[in-house]
Structures are given as structure tokens and as C-alpha cells.
Amino acid sequence: MARVYNFSAGPAMLPEPVLIRAREEMLEWRDSGMCVAEMSHRGKDFMAIAARAEADLRELLKIPANYKVLFLQGGASMQFAAIPLNLLGSGGKADYLNTGSWSKKAIAEARRYGQVQVVASTEGERFTRAPTQDELALSPDAAYVHYTPNETIEGVEFPYVPETSDTPLVADMSSTILSRPIEVARYGLIYAGAQKNIGPAGLTIVIVREDLLGRALPSTPTMLDYRVQADNDSMYNTPPTYAWYLAGLVFEWLKESGGLDGMARVNERKATRLYQAIDGSDFFNNPVEPASRSWMNVPFTLADPALDETFLKEAKAANLTTLKGHRSVGGMRASIYNAMPEEGVEALVSFMRDFERRYG
Ligand SMILES: *Cc1c(COP(=O)(O)O)cnc(C)c1O
């Protein structure tokens, strides 16, 4: 069987050139005589791989020098706890925007450690849009403001970066990081699980402004303390070495593919193509307000849900896989991260047209 177009929300597709390079380097990385997965994380070969990956990520995102980049484990979900533990401080209060399934989880976890103020929520509208800046009732005493720029399950993406004046803005970028350029200086902290747009599962990236380090609550587990991780170059214990290496290969691929400006152009084209196909038909529907539609995750439903199983079965036969929507939303979801080629989106659009012609 040929490689398929995999529309999974995560773990997701990796760029084929990255997989080929990893295969070439599998048995012996350069002249080390071993696979990267077999190397000591403190040896000079792995240290070079790790440093190169960080330097490339800094270049791609133009990360200012007063930010630390941490390569951690535990997924974005571990950060739901690490963030309040590190940032709440003595005031114990934080503002959260409730815009979908992932922000709800972040809120529930933060409530274990402090007072969470939900300063905007679109839950009453079934999470079909991002709230506007005017709707954010930010508190003067919050230690930080947390939001989810791209809600992976609902397919809702903020078309702007919330303005929070002096309060640090914390962003769960798991499903949107590296999809377009961002201005890192607008954030206090950015975090992302790797398995959507960075690399394989098992790696979590945290980009944190230096002045936010050293505030962890005394009960914070050592492993979750950003200060400890920063002081140890993310090697307080054994880091996820192979995932870090593969992420580095993805960063090199991004640099060779036109950087984030180039990615943004391609991603916008892919998303526009798919939304036009959905909007141009009475058979397919996407419920999200157009200005808040995600470039990365495109949920859609069929006019007749009884056809869902047939759609998925025939799509799979056409090498278009993992299109089933999240169990909480139903229908379909096409995740079209950086590694999904434009031909994959074209193939999906043709399949959808053909399906509608036969069943619509
Ligand atoms: C996938 C995802 C998560 C959870 O990531 P894990 O690494 O599995 O913990 C959290 N937030 C967002 C926005 C996601 O897309």
C-alpha cells in the first residue's frame, strides 16, 4: 500500500523528506556509528543535534533572546498544570478564555491550583467563533491570561492576538504553531505538544519569557519547574532525544521550504480550497463563523449523517484516512497541518465532489 493522505488531528503526518532523512540516518548518524536514539543525551553528538534544533526554531519563529526554549515531555496536557504552578504566584488568580474543548481542559486543570476567572466564553454558541477583543472582560489582578489560539476539535482559530496590556499572555499553540509567522514578543509563554505541527508525540515545546521564571509555587514538582528546566537546558533528566532530533529535521525542512511566510501562503491556499468546496455545496457544512475558521483543522458534516460511515469507508479506499470527526462533535474533520501537501487537499476536494454527485 502506498503512503496515504492522513488527515489525523494528531499524531499527524510528517513531511516525507523528513522521514526519508531519518531512514537514511537510522543505523548510523553521520560517523557516530549509532542511531540518534542510542546516543547519550550528554554526548557531543546529541548536544549538537539539540542545539541545532533550538537555533533553527529560534530562527523560524524569530524568538527574541530574552525567551527560553524548553524541550519537555508530558504533552500540552502536562502544561495545563505546569502553567498555573509556575505562573500563579502569590495572588493565585488567572484569566482564561473558554473557546472550545482544549481551553475547557486547561481551565479545569488550573482550577486545582488557583482561582480561574473565565473572562470570555463562546460555549453558549457551541464554540463556533472566537470572542472579539471587546468581549474580553480581563481582570486587573490576573497573573496571566490563557487562551487557545486554535481549537483543534471545533476548528476555531483566533483571527487576532488578544491585547492584555501588562498581563502575560499564555497561548496553547499545539495545533497552530509554525503554521504562519507570529510575533513571539506579544506572549509571555507559548506551548505546544509536538505531534500536530512539530514532530512525533512525546515532545512538548515551551517558549517562555525569562522574567516569568523562578516564580513556581513551592509544591511544584521539580520536573515541572521552568526555572529548573531552563537552568539545565531541558536536560534535568533524560529528554525525549529521538523526538527532539526528528523535530530538528522538521525545522530544517521548514527552513528549506520557504520558512513560515512560505508555509502561511500554502496553508491559506489549502484551507481556502477546502472551505470553498464546503461552502459551495448544500451537501457539506461547516458551522464556524468564517472569520474564526481554522487553517489547520476543518470540521464538516454531511447533510445526511447516515452516510458518514460510507463516506469514511470510501475515503479510506481512496487513500484519504482518519477523517472521522472528534467524538464530541461528530461528522468529519480534516486536519491539514504543514506536512499535508496541497495535492492531499486537492484529492480530498475531488473525492468530496464525486461523493456528493453519487449520494447527494
Ligand atoms: C492536542 C492538543 C492538546 C493535547 O495535547 P497532548 O500533547 O496530547 O497533551 C492540547 N491543546 C491543544 C490545542 C491540542 O490540539
The ligand as an SDF file (V2000), in Angstrom:
LIG
                    3D

 15 15  0  0  0  0  0  0  0  0999 V2000
   -3.7880   18.0390   21.0410 C   0  0  0  0  0  0  0  0  0  0  0  0
   -3.9700   19.2330   21.8860 C   0  0  0  0  0  0  0  0  0  0  0  0
   -3.7460   19.2130   23.2660 C   0  0  0  0  0  0  0  0  0  0  0  0
   -3.3340   17.9660   23.9990 C   0  0  0  0  0  0  0  0  0  0  0  0
   -2.0650   17.5980   23.6440 O   0  0  0  0  0  0  0  0  0  0  0  0
   -1.2900   16.4050   24.3780 P   0  0  0  0  0  0  0  0  0  0  0  0
    0.0990   16.6200   23.8840 O   0  0  0  0  0  0  0  0  0  0  0  0
   -1.9190   15.1310   23.9050 O   0  0  0  0  0  0  0  0  0  0  0  0
   -1.4280   16.5820   25.8330 O   0  0  0  0  0  0  0  0  0  0  0  0
   -3.9000   20.3830   23.9630 C   0  0  0  0  0  0  0  0  0  0  0  0
   -4.2560   21.5180   23.3500 N   0  0  0  0  0  0  0  0  0  0  0  0
   -4.4900   21.5760   22.0270 C   0  0  0  0  0  0  0  0  0  0  0  0
   -4.8800   22.8750   21.3980 C   0  0  0  0  0  0  0  0  0  0  0  0
   -4.3470   20.4340   21.2480 C   0  0  0  0  0  0  0  0  0  0  0  0
   -4.5700   20.4950   19.9340 O   0  0  0  0  0  0  0  0  0  0  0  0
  1  2  1  0
  2  3  1  0
  2 14  2  0
  3  4  1  0
  3 10  2  0
  4  5  1  0
  5  6  1  0
  6  7  2  0
  6  8  1  0
  6  9  1  0
 10 11  1  0
 11 12  2  0
 12 13  1  0
 12 14  1  0
 14 15  1  0
M  END
$$$$
